[in-house]
Amino acid sequence: MATDDLIYEIREGIGHVVFNRPAARNAFTLEMYRELADICADVPTDGSVSAIIMTGAGEKAFGSGTDMTQFRGFSKSEDAWEYEDKMDKVLSKIEGCQVPTIAAINGACTGGGAAIAACCDIRLSTPNLKFGFPIARTLGNCLSVNNLRRLSDLLGKGRVREIMLTARLIEADEALEIALVSEIAETTDILQIRAGKIAERIAANAPLTLRATKEGLRRLGDASSRIDDRDLIEMCYMSEDFKEGMEAFLAKRKPAWKGR
């Protein structure tokens, strides 16, 4: 599977996904999310693919979140609920991928890009990593409860509260210290080499053990998927602040928040 915006190739038994919109800092369209979900859901279990490596084109960004133009048509609560439902299905398919997934993070990894990386089994980065969800100072929307659960499983509730409320981004040294990433590669070329070496090591291991481990860890987070958070999603996405945040972001100016 390959498109202009998302490239997928299998080379020597390893799947390689490239988010290919470098001019837009690899911001995701809804179609890119769907394509990634399909790749993860349809990966064969016959041994022809042992792992999937995801990365962004260029050296500046793994993925900078959802393309803001995707939100301009939102006019009713159902639009926001449908978007968050679609995102949860995409991320669930990444979590449920039958082979290990590796995020080779080159630069900015924010919003939807950070959510994708958080769902991968292994993450490594370049020194210019910027990871997080700065929506409290940019768009004024919110994360679903399931996404907060995913982040809390990875980083702990305390750190999730802190980075969400301050809207700051985690950089490479901190990411390594808190085990958000397993290693830092000096350049994007070295990053790809190291991701490939990890994939090769994974390929030598027992496939059923890997699959059982991934599925067991996924099931640990199932309880929060039953929490109803539609009121929170509606409050943010249908607000004047969200419209202001979106227009301010696209105009590259500071938003004027009103709290309504």
C-alpha positions in Angstrom: 0.0 0.0 0.0 1.4 3.4 -0.9 -0.1 6.9 -1.4 1.4 10.3 -1.8 0.8 11.2 1.9 1.5 7.8 3.5 4.0 5.3 2.0 4.1 1.7 3.0 6.7 -0.8 1.9 7.8 -4.2 3.0 11.5 -4.8 2.8 13.2 -8.0 3.9 10.3 -8.9 6.2 9.9 -5.5 7.9 7.1 -3.1 7.2 8.1 0.6 6.7 5.5 3.3 7.1 6.5 6.9 6.2 4.2 9.8 7.0 4.9 11.9 3.8 3.8 15.5 4.2 7.1 17.2 5.2 5.9 20.6 4.0 3.1 20.4 6.5 5.3 18.9 9.3 3.7 15.6 8.5 0.3 16.7 9.7 -2.3 13.9 9.4 -5.3 13.9 7.1 -8.2 11.6 8.1 -7.3 9.4 5.1 -3.8 9.0 6.4 -5.2 7.8 9.8 -7.5 5.3 7.9 -4.6 4.0 5.8 -2.4 3.5 8.9 -5.2 1.7 10.7 -5.8 -0.6 7.7 -2.0 -1.5 7.6 -2.0 -2.4 11.2 -5.2 -4.3 11.1 -4.3 -6.3 8.0 -0.7 -7.2 8.7 -0.2 -10.9 7.9 0.7 -13.4 10.6 2.4 -15.9 8.3 5.9 -14.6 9.1 6.2 -12.5 6.0 6.1 -9.3 8.2 7.9 -9.5 11.5 7.6 -5.8 12.6 6.5 -2.4 11.4 8.6 0.7 11.7 6.8 4.1 11.5 8.6 7.4 10.8 8.0 10.8 9.3 9.5 12.2 6.1 12.3 14.7 6.5 14.2 15.6 9.7 11.7 18.0 11.4 8.7 16.0 12.3 7.4 12.5 12.9 3.9 13.8 12.9 2.5 17.2 14.1 -1.1 16.1 14.7 -4.3 16.4 12.7 -4.3 18.8 9.8 -6.4 21.8 11.2 -8.4 22.1 8.0 -10.0 18.8 8.9 -11.9 20.6 11.8 -13.4 23.5 9.9 -16.5 21.6 9.0 -17.4 20.8 12.6 -20.8 22.3 13.4 -22.5 19.9 15.8 -21.6 17.7 18.8 -21.9 14.6 16.6 -19.0 15.8 14.5 -16.7 15.9 17.5 -17.9 12.6 18.9 -17.5 10.9 15.4 -14.0 12.3 15.1 -12.9 11.0 18.5 -14.6 7.7 17.9 -12.7 7.3 14.6 -9.4 8.3 16.3 -10.0 5.7 19.0 -10.6 3.0 16.4 -7.4 4.0 14.6 -5.3 3.9 17.8 -6.9 0.7 18.9 -5.9 -1.0 15.6 -2.3 0.2 16.2 -2.4 -1.2 19.7 -3.9 -4.4 18.4 -1.4 -4.8 15.5 -0.4 -8.5 15.4 3.3 -7.7 15.1 5.5 -5.3 17.1 5.5 -1.7 16.1 8.4 0.7 16.4 8.1 4.5 16.3 11.3 6.1 14.9 10.6 9.6 16.0 12.5 12.3 14.1 11.7 15.8 15.6 8.2 17.0 16.5 5.8 14.4 17.7 2.6 16.2 18.8 -1.1 15.7 18.9 -2.2 12.8 16.7 1.5 12.0 16.0 2.2 11.7 19.7 -0.9 9.5 20.1 0.3 7.2 17.4 3.8 7.0 18.9 2.4 6.3 22.3 0.5 3.3 20.9 3.6 1.8 19.4 5.5 -0.9 21.3 8.9 0.7 21.1 10.0 4.3 20.6 13.3 5.8 19.8 14.1 9.4 18.7 16.6 11.9 17.4 17.9 14.7 19.8 15.4 17.3 18.4 12.4 15.4 19.9 9.4 17.5 21.0 6.6 15.2 22.3 3.3 16.2 23.7 -0.2 17.6 23.4 0.0 21.4 23.6 -3.7 21.8 22.9 -4.3 24.0 26.0 -2.4 26.8 24.3 -3.2 26.0 20.7 -6.6 24.6 19.8 -8.6 24.4 23.1 -9.9 20.9 22.4 -9.4 17.9 24.7 -8.2 14.3 24.7 -10.6 11.5 25.1 -10.6 9.5 28.3 -9.1 6.6 26.3 -6.2 8.7 25.1 -5.6 10.0 28.6 -5.5 6.4 29.8 -3.0 5.5 27.1 -0.8 8.4 28.1 -1.2 7.6 31.8 -0.2 4.0 31.2 2.9 5.2 29.4 3.9 8.2 31.5 2.0 8.1 34.8 -1.0 10.2 35.7 1.1 12.9 37.5 3.2 13.6 34.5 0.2 13.6 32.1 -1.5 16.1 34.3 1.6 18.3 34.4 2.3 18.3 30.6 -1.4 18.7 29.7 -2.0 21.6 32.1 1.2 23.4 31.2 1.0 22.5 27.5 4.8 21.9 27.5 6.6 19.4 25.3 8.9 16.7 26.5 12.4 16.8 24.9 14.8 14.0 24.2 16.8 13.9 27.4 13.7 13.8 29.6 12.1 11.3 27.3 15.0 8.9 27.7 15.1 9.4 31.5 11.4 8.6 31.9 11.5 5.7 29.4 9.2 7.4 26.9 11.9 6.5 24.4 14.4 3.6 24.7 17.3 5.4 23.0 18.4 8.5 21.2 20.0 8.4 17.8 22.3 11.2 16.7 20.9 11.6 13.2 17.9 10.6 11.2 20.0 8.1 9.3 21.3 6.5 12.5 17.7 6.5 13.7 16.6 4.4 10.8 19.5 2.0 11.2 18.8 1.5 14.9 15.1 1.0 14.3 16.0 -1.6 11.6 18.4 -3.4 14.0 15.6 -3.6 16.7 13.2 -4.9 14.1 15.7 -7.6 13.1 16.1 -8.6 16.7 12.4 -8.9 17.2 12.1 -11.0 14.0 14.3 -13.6 15.6 11.9 -14.2 18.5 8.9 -16.5 19.0 6.0 -14.9 17.2 3.3 -16.3 19.5 5.1 -15.0 22.6 5.3 -11.6 21.0 1.6 -11.7 20.1 0.5 -12.9 23.5 2.6 -10.3 25.3 1.2 -7.4 23.2 -2.4 -8.6 23.6 -2.1 -9.2 27.3 -0.8 -5.6 27.8 -3.5 -4.3 25.6 -6.2 -6.0 27.7 -4.9 -4.2 30.8 -6.3 -1.0 29.5 -9.8 -2.2 28.5 -11.7 -1.0 31.5 -11.5 2.7 30.7 -12.8 2.2 27.2 -16.3 2.0 28.8 -16.2 5.5 30.3 -18.6 7.9 28.7 -16.7 11.2 27.9 -19.0 12.7 25.3 -19.9 15.6 27.5 -16.3 16.6 27.8 -15.7 16.3 24.1 -18.8 18.3 23.3 -17.8 21.0 25.8 -14.5 21.6 24.1 -15.1 21.0 20.4 -18.4 23.0 20.3 -17.0 25.9 22.2 -16.2 29.4 20.9 -12.6 28.8 22.2 -12.1 25.9 19.9 -13.2 27.9 16.9 -10.9 30.7 18.0 -8.0 28.3 18.7 -8.3 26.8 15.2 -8.4 30.1 13.4 -5.6 31.5 15.5 -3.4 28.4 14.8 -4.0 28.7 11.1 -3.3 32.4 11.1 -0.2 31.9 13.3 -1.4 34.2 16.0 -2.0 33.8 19.7 -5.6 32.8 20.6 -7.8 35.0 22.8 -9.4 32.5 25.2 -12.9 33.3 26.6 -13.7 30.1 28.5 -16.8 29.5 26.6 
